[in-house]
Amino acid sequence: MKFSIKALAMGCGFTNAFAFLVLGLTAAFLGWGNELVELASKLYLGYGVDPIGLVVGVLWAFVDGFLLGALFATVYNKFL
């Protein structure tokens, strides 16, 4: 059974974006995970706990998750 590349890519993109949104919001409002946000900001340029930084980080996370999901589905389907 083959994966739908588009569906898996979108699912991974939205899941990754949501995870980084939650991480940024908990760091901003609760003070949890500030070190992880600092680490992630080295990978996702512009990511931070301010509103603009959250939007930039969520966009980066979506693109990253989308591309990795598409790559995984493509490789999986080739080896199937």
C-alpha positions as CSV (number, residue, x, y, z in Angstrom):
1,M,0.0,0.0,0.0
2,K,1.5,3.3,-1.1
3,F,1.5,6.5,0.8
4,S,-0.1,9.6,-0.7
5,I,2.8,11.9,-0.9
6,K,0.7,15.1,-0.8
7,A,-1.3,13.9,2.2
8,L,1.7,12.7,4.2
9,A,3.6,15.9,3.4
10,M,0.7,18.1,4.5
11,G,0.1,16.1,7.7
12,C,3.8,16.3,8.7
13,G,3.9,20.0,7.8
14,F,0.9,20.9,9.9
15,T,2.0,18.6,12.8
16,N,5.5,20.2,12.9
17,A,4.1,23.7,12.6
18,F,1.6,23.1,15.5
19,A,4.3,21.6,17.7
20,F,6.5,24.7,17.2
21,L,3.5,27.0,17.8
22,V,2.8,25.3,21.1
23,L,6.5,25.4,22.1
24,G,6.7,29.1,21.3
25,L,3.5,29.9,23.2
26,T,4.4,27.9,26.3
27,A,7.8,29.6,26.3
28,A,6.2,33.0,25.9
29,F,3.5,32.7,28.5
30,L,4.6,30.0,30.9
31,G,8.4,30.3,30.6
32,W,8.8,26.6,29.8
33,G,11.1,25.5,27.0
34,N,13.1,28.7,26.6
35,E,16.3,26.8,26.0
36,L,14.6,24.7,23.3
37,V,13.3,27.8,21.6
38,E,16.8,29.2,21.6
39,L,18.2,26.0,20.1
40,A,15.4,25.9,17.5
41,S,16.1,29.5,16.6
42,K,19.5,28.5,15.3
43,L,17.9,26.2,12.8
44,Y,14.8,28.3,12.0
45,L,16.1,31.8,11.5
46,G,13.8,34.4,13.0
47,Y,12.0,32.0,15.3
48,G,11.4,33.4,18.8
49,V,8.7,34.0,21.4
50,D,7.5,37.4,20.0
51,P,4.5,37.4,17.7
52,I,6.6,37.9,14.5
53,G,9.1,35.2,15.6
54,L,6.2,32.7,16.2
55,V,4.8,33.3,12.7
56,V,8.3,33.0,11.1
57,G,9.1,29.8,13.1
58,V,5.7,28.2,12.3
59,L,6.2,28.9,8.6
60,W,9.8,27.4,8.8
61,A,8.5,24.4,10.7
62,F,5.7,23.8,8.2
63,V,8.1,23.9,5.2
64,D,10.5,21.6,7.0
65,G,7.8,19.1,8.0
66,F,6.3,19.2,4.5
67,L,9.6,18.5,2.7
68,L,10.6,15.8,5.1
69,G,7.2,14.2,4.9
70,A,7.3,14.3,1.1
71,L,10.8,12.8,1.0
72,F,9.8,10.0,3.4
73,A,6.7,9.1,1.4
74,T,8.7,9.2,-1.9
75,V,11.4,7.0,-0.6
76,Y,8.9,4.6,1.1
77,N,6.9,4.3,-2.2
78,K,10.1,3.6,-4.2
79,F,11.2,0.7,-1.9
80,L,7.7,-0.7,-1.6
